[in-house]
Amino acid sequence: MENVTGKIRAICISKERGVEKAETETAVLVEGEGIKGDAHAGKWHRQVSILSGSRIDEFNSRGAGVKYGDFGENLVIDGIDCISLPVGTILTIGDGDRQTSIRVTQKGKECHTHCRIYKRMGECIMPHQGIFSEVIKGGEIRKGDGVSVQYPDINRPFTAAVVILSDKASQGVREDLSGPAAREILTENGYEVIETIVIPDDTKRLKAELIRLCDGREVDLVVTSGGTGFSLRDNTPEVTLDVADRNAPGIAEYMRYRSMEITDRAMLTRGASVIRGRSIIVNLPGSPKAVKECLGFIMNGLEHGIKVLRGAVSECARDNDQRSDR
């Protein structure tokens, strides 16, 4: 195998969720599913969980005394600092006819309940050091197999996530039509929409989802719909600005400007647009019609902005205009 940089130290599986996994010498990766016989296998993005061996060693040096699988991890890999890998990285395991591949889909996760390790140590490394992946080429893997790294193509298709803010839709009282409208426009423009979620107008939940999508899933574009008006529960812009690393007001300003050509009520939308890490977050109005209109206004400009964030282009200059902010 070329470009071997790591090695599998341990393989761990369990038939039930929420329990420590047991070490095994071999396992079978199933394309689109995960590890055969493991409780976390399924058609979702967190099929195989991974920790770096060095992170476990460092934790044990502080007296943790954990075994492989105690964090619920499937693979322990030596020679690779897994948490530093960008989402989209492909890890190839094994060689020749026994070569398999997994793709990184998420970095870290929220800890909803504190495990026994946290209760004993006051810390658990899985939420901030673990990574998750999906199987893209199945086959048998063995303890000691080499692991090579293929970083994501800088010109790969853009990814997007859609977050709908609606008390009634989240309770099933009203059908969500804004989410499908946003997915339609994004898909038509070549985006891979990796998640669509409907949540109530809850500031804590929205903040957690925006951070997870930007930091954990490293989505290129997160669009929200709803919560941008004058109601006391309309707090989407405030939450968006709270999680921002940098403001990007021109996107929201342009949507308002173009929307004013359609209705003067566009002046009442308070949507924001920001950058967190390498992700752009854009607040859209709540109606399906406004969602389609506003996304249609900004698609061309967003494409260039995402390329700049990825480092695929070095500046925004066009023709003879050499200003980098245009």
PLY file of the C-alpha trace (Angstrom):
ply
format ascii 1.0
element vertex 326
property float x
property float y
property float z
element edge 325
property int vertex1
property int vertex2
end_header
0.00 0.00 0.00
1.29 3.46 -0.90
1.31 6.37 1.55
0.80 4.18 4.61
0.88 6.52 7.59
-0.97 4.56 10.28
-1.85 1.15 11.61
-4.87 -0.36 13.32
-4.04 -1.01 16.96
-7.45 -2.33 17.97
-10.86 -3.24 16.52
-13.85 -3.15 18.87
-17.53 -4.01 18.45
-20.65 -4.40 20.56
-24.14 -5.67 19.83
-25.78 -3.03 22.02
-25.51 0.75 22.09
-24.49 2.56 25.23
-22.09 -0.14 26.42
-18.33 -0.60 26.13
-17.18 -2.44 23.02
-15.13 -5.65 23.12
-11.85 -6.07 21.23
-11.68 -8.47 18.30
-8.88 -9.48 15.92
-10.91 -9.04 12.71
-14.12 -7.44 11.51
-16.06 -6.98 8.29
-16.86 -3.54 6.93
-20.13 -3.40 4.99
-20.44 -0.64 2.40
-23.02 1.94 3.41
-23.68 0.18 6.73
-20.64 0.02 9.02
-19.09 -2.90 10.89
-21.04 -6.15 10.58
-22.57 -7.08 13.92
-21.93 -3.72 15.57
-24.82 -1.83 17.16
-23.85 1.47 15.53
-24.01 0.09 11.99
-26.79 1.51 9.85
-27.61 3.92 7.07
-26.38 7.08 8.77
-23.18 9.10 8.91
-21.70 7.73 12.15
-21.18 4.11 11.14
-17.59 3.66 12.38
-16.08 5.59 15.30
-12.33 6.13 15.63
-9.81 7.29 18.22
-6.07 7.86 17.91
-4.01 5.45 20.00
-1.84 8.33 21.21
-4.88 10.09 22.67
-5.81 6.98 24.66
-2.19 6.58 25.83
-2.08 10.16 27.05
-5.39 9.75 28.88
-4.19 6.53 30.53
-0.97 8.24 31.61
-3.19 10.29 33.92
-4.48 7.16 35.61
-7.64 6.54 33.58
-6.98 2.81 33.15
-9.29 2.46 30.13
-9.27 -0.50 27.76
-9.79 -0.40 24.00
-13.51 -0.04 23.34
-14.33 1.61 26.67
-15.12 4.88 24.88
-17.41 3.08 22.45
-14.85 3.45 19.67
-14.68 0.90 16.85
-11.12 1.53 15.70
-7.97 2.62 17.49
-5.40 3.87 14.99
-1.72 4.57 15.55
0.35 7.08 13.58
-2.51 9.42 12.66
-3.86 12.32 14.70
-7.42 11.54 13.71
-9.08 14.66 15.11
-6.93 16.81 12.81
-8.32 15.14 9.67
-10.85 17.27 7.76
-14.31 15.89 7.07
-14.23 14.13 3.70
-10.84 12.51 4.30
-10.71 8.90 3.06
-8.90 6.31 5.14
-7.87 3.21 3.20
-7.30 0.11 5.31
-5.41 -3.01 4.24
-3.80 -3.82 0.92
-4.39 -5.61 -2.37
-7.59 -7.63 -2.58
-8.31 -6.86 1.08
-8.33 -3.09 0.71
-11.27 -1.24 2.30
-12.12 2.45 2.65
-14.01 4.70 5.06
-14.76 8.43 4.74
-14.66 10.86 7.68
-18.10 12.42 8.20
-17.94 14.10 11.62
-15.41 15.27 14.21
-16.35 14.99 17.87
-19.86 14.70 19.28
-22.05 16.10 21.99
-22.04 14.11 25.22
-25.65 13.78 26.37
-25.02 11.55 29.39
-21.78 11.30 31.34
-20.26 7.82 31.15
-18.44 6.04 33.98
-15.11 7.29 32.62
-16.25 10.90 32.91
-17.61 10.32 36.38
-14.27 8.86 37.50
-11.90 11.19 35.64
-14.01 14.32 35.19
-13.40 14.03 31.46
-14.07 11.76 28.49
-11.96 12.16 25.35
-14.44 10.71 22.85
-16.61 13.87 22.54
-13.66 16.07 21.55
-11.08 13.61 20.16
-13.21 10.99 18.40
-14.11 11.04 14.72
-16.83 9.25 12.81
-16.97 7.76 9.33
-19.03 5.92 6.75
-17.94 2.82 4.84
-17.45 3.45 1.13
-15.70 0.15 0.27
-16.37 -2.94 2.32
-14.30 -5.99 3.20
-12.39 -7.60 6.03
-10.10 -5.59 8.29
-7.56 -6.97 10.74
-5.64 -5.74 13.73
-2.26 -4.49 12.46
-3.56 -3.46 9.01
-1.93 -0.38 7.52
-3.97 2.81 7.09
-3.36 5.46 4.44
-4.81 8.96 4.26
-6.32 10.66 1.23
-7.30 14.25 1.95
-10.48 15.65 0.35
-10.29 17.30 -3.06
-10.41 21.06 -2.68
-12.74 21.19 -5.70
-15.18 18.58 -4.38
-18.94 19.38 -4.48
-20.21 21.80 -1.85
-22.08 20.45 1.16
-25.06 22.07 2.84
-27.35 21.60 5.83
-30.84 23.00 6.30
-32.20 23.95 9.72
-35.90 24.77 9.99
-37.07 26.78 13.01
-40.76 26.11 13.67
-42.57 25.19 16.87
-45.55 23.76 14.99
-43.57 21.84 12.37
-41.27 20.35 15.02
-44.36 19.07 16.86
-45.89 17.63 13.70
-48.81 20.06 13.85
-47.88 21.64 10.52
-46.06 20.21 7.50
-42.65 21.71 6.83
-42.53 23.08 3.29
-39.51 25.36 3.69
-37.04 22.50 4.11
-37.96 20.81 0.81
-37.91 24.22 -0.91
-34.37 24.88 0.32
-33.17 21.37 -0.59
-34.58 21.75 -4.09
-32.67 24.98 -4.80
-29.45 23.72 -3.20
-29.55 20.41 -5.06
-30.24 22.14 -8.37
-27.10 24.20 -7.77
-24.90 21.16 -7.16
-24.86 21.07 -3.35
-24.95 17.80 -1.43
-27.52 18.39 1.30
-26.24 16.15 4.08
-28.81 17.06 6.75
-32.23 18.65 7.06
-33.54 19.10 10.59
-36.68 20.69 12.01
-36.41 22.12 15.52
-38.50 24.44 17.70
-37.66 28.12 18.14
-35.30 27.26 20.97
-32.09 29.27 21.30
-30.03 26.59 23.08
-30.99 23.90 20.59
-30.27 26.14 17.62
-26.88 27.15 18.99
-25.91 23.51 19.57
-26.99 22.51 16.04
-25.12 25.36 14.35
-21.92 24.54 16.25
-22.27 20.83 15.47
-22.86 21.38 11.76
-20.00 23.87 11.38
-17.39 22.34 13.70
-18.33 18.66 13.68
-19.62 18.08 10.16
-17.68 20.99 8.61
-20.55 21.83 6.26
-19.77 24.46 3.63
-23.16 26.16 3.94
-25.75 26.10 6.72
-29.07 27.75 5.88
-31.73 28.37 8.50
-35.37 29.17 7.81
-37.59 30.88 10.33
-37.15 32.92 13.48
-36.06 36.12 11.72
-39.11 38.30 12.36
-40.29 40.55 15.18
-41.91 37.93 17.42
-40.39 37.55 20.88
-39.49 33.94 19.98
-37.74 35.01 16.77
-34.13 34.80 17.91
-32.38 33.11 14.98
-30.22 36.17 14.07
-29.06 36.64 17.66
-28.02 32.98 17.97
-26.32 33.09 14.57
-24.28 36.16 15.50
-23.43 34.56 18.84
-21.75 31.54 17.20
-20.00 33.60 14.50
-16.25 33.96 14.15
-16.71 36.74 11.58
-19.64 38.70 10.25
-20.53 38.50 6.54
-23.39 41.04 6.38
-23.39 41.54 2.61
-25.22 38.25 1.98
-28.15 39.15 4.22
-28.15 42.75 3.01
-28.33 41.65 -0.63
-31.24 39.29 0.08
-33.15 42.13 1.75
-32.34 44.50 -1.12
-33.58 42.08 -3.78
-36.59 41.07 -1.69
-37.64 44.72 -1.40
-38.28 44.62 -5.15
-41.01 42.05 -4.39
-42.49 43.33 -1.12
-41.75 46.22 1.20
-42.23 43.85 4.15
-38.77 42.53 3.37
-37.51 45.44 5.49
-38.87 43.59 8.53
-36.72 40.47 8.17
-33.75 40.51 10.55
-31.77 37.62 9.08
-27.99 37.56 9.54
-25.16 35.96 7.56
-21.87 34.96 9.18
-18.77 32.78 8.97
-17.85 30.15 11.55
-14.60 28.37 10.81
-14.85 27.49 7.12
-18.65 27.41 7.10
-21.10 30.09 6.00
-24.36 30.42 7.94
-27.25 32.25 6.24
-30.62 33.04 7.84
-33.60 32.80 5.47
-37.22 33.86 6.08
-39.76 31.23 7.12
-42.02 30.98 4.06
-41.22 28.46 1.28
-41.68 31.16 -1.38
-39.21 33.50 0.35
-36.77 30.64 0.88
-36.66 29.91 -2.85
-36.41 33.57 -3.79
-33.64 34.42 -1.32
-31.53 31.36 -2.10
-31.91 32.11 -5.79
-30.54 35.62 -5.21
-27.32 34.49 -3.51
-26.31 31.19 -5.14
-23.78 32.67 -7.57
-22.04 34.81 -4.99
-21.95 32.05 -2.38
-20.10 29.73 -4.74
-17.13 32.07 -4.86
-17.25 32.75 -1.13
-17.07 29.04 -0.30
-14.14 28.58 -2.68
-12.30 31.39 -0.91
-12.93 29.77 2.48
-11.68 26.43 1.15
-8.59 28.05 -0.30
-9.54 27.01 -3.82
-9.18 30.63 -4.97
-6.88 33.20 -3.42
-8.81 36.41 -3.98
-12.09 37.86 -5.20
-10.66 40.21 -7.83
-12.52 40.24 -11.12
-11.31 41.54 -14.50
-9.22 44.69 -13.93
-10.59 45.34 -10.45
-7.87 44.13 -8.07
-9.68 44.88 -4.82
-9.71 41.67 -2.76
-13.02 42.53 -1.07
-15.14 42.68 -4.21
0 1
1 2
2 3
3 4
4 5
5 6
6 7
7 8
8 9
9 10
10 11
11 12
12 13
13 14
14 15
15 16
16 17
17 18
18 19
19 20
20 21
21 22
22 23
23 24
24 25
25 26
26 27
27 28
28 29
29 30
30 31
31 32
32 33
33 34
34 35
35 36
36 37
37 38
38 39
39 40
40 41
41 42
42 43
43 44
44 45
45 46
46 47
47 48
48 49
49 50
50 51
51 52
52 53
53 54
54 55
55 56
56 57
57 58
58 59
59 60
60 61
61 62
62 63
63 64
64 65
65 66
66 67
67 68
68 69
69 70
70 71
71 72
72 73
73 74
74 75
75 76
76 77
77 78
78 79
79 80
80 81
81 82
82 83
83 84
84 85
85 86
86 87
87 88
88 89
89 90
90 91
91 92
92 93
93 94
94 95
95 96
96 97
97 98
98 99
99 100
100 101
101 102
102 103
103 104
104 105
105 106
106 107
107 108
108 109
109 110
110 111
111 112
112 113
113 114
114 115
115 116
116 117
117 118
118 119
119 120
120 121
121 122
122 123
123 124
124 125
125 126
126 127
127 128
128 129
129 130
130 131
131 132
132 133
133 134
134 135
135 136
136 137
137 138
138 139
139 140
140 141
141 142
142 143
143 144
144 145
145 146
146 147
147 148
148 149
149 150
150 151
151 152
152 153
153 154
154 155
155 156
156 157
157 158
158 159
159 160
160 161
161 162
162 163
163 164
164 165
165 166
166 167
167 168
168 169
169 170
170 171
171 172
172 173
173 174
174 175
175 176
176 177
177 178
178 179
179 180
180 181
181 182
182 183
183 184
184 185
185 186
186 187
187 188
188 189
189 190
190 191
191 192
192 193
193 194
194 195
195 196
196 197
197 198
198 199
199 200
200 201
201 202
202 203
203 204
204 205
205 206
206 207
207 208
208 209
209 210
210 211
211 212
212 213
213 214
214 215
215 216
216 217
217 218
218 219
219 220
220 221
221 222
222 223
223 224
224 225
225 226
226 227
227 228
228 229
229 230
230 231
231 232
232 233
233 234
234 235
235 236
236 237
237 238
238 239
239 240
240 241
241 242
242 243
243 244
244 245
245 246
246 247
247 248
248 249
249 250
250 251
251 252
252 253
253 254
254 255
255 256
256 257
257 258
258 259
259 260
260 261
261 262
262 263
263 264
264 265
265 266
266 267
267 268
268 269
269 270
270 271
271 272
272 273
273 274
274 275
275 276
276 277
277 278
278 279
279 280
280 281
281 282
282 283
283 284
284 285
285 286
286 287
287 288
288 289
289 290
290 291
291 292
292 293
293 294
294 295
295 296
296 297
297 298
298 299
299 300
300 301
301 302
302 303
303 304
304 305
305 306
306 307
307 308
308 309
309 310
310 311
311 312
312 313
313 314
314 315
315 316
316 317
317 318
318 319
319 320
320 321
321 322
322 323
323 324
324 325
